[in-house]
C-alpha cells in the first residue's frame, strides 16, 4: 500500500457490516465508530476515536498508558505496525487540528489494521 491508500479489506468489511476475521471486536468497533463519525461530517469525533484506537494498539504492544499520542505513534512505527512511507506521508497531518487530520488518522488506522490483522503472513 502506498501513502494515503487505505486498506480495501477493512473498508469492504465495514461497508458490508462484517467484522474482518482476526480483527478484535473492540478494535473493529472503534474503527466503525470513527467511520460513522466521518460519514456524519463529525471529524472531531472521528479523530478522538481514532487517536484512542491508535493509543490502544500501541498500549497493546507495550507503550505506557500515560505516554502521549506522539510517543504511541512512534511505538507503532518502531514495532513495524506503521511503515516508513505512511509515517512520512501522514504523521505530520495526523497531529494537526485541521479537518484533514481525521482523514490522516483514518488512513493510519486502516494501514495499521491491515498490517496487524489482515496482511498475509510470510513463512
KAMO-V520842 format. One record per helix or strand. SS is the DSSP state (@ for helix, = for strand). FROM is the first residue (numbers start at 1). TO is the last residue. If there is no record, write none. Layout:
SS&FROM&TO / SS&FROM&TO
This chain:
@&8&16 / @&25&39 / @&43&60 / @&69&78 / @&84&94 / @&100&118
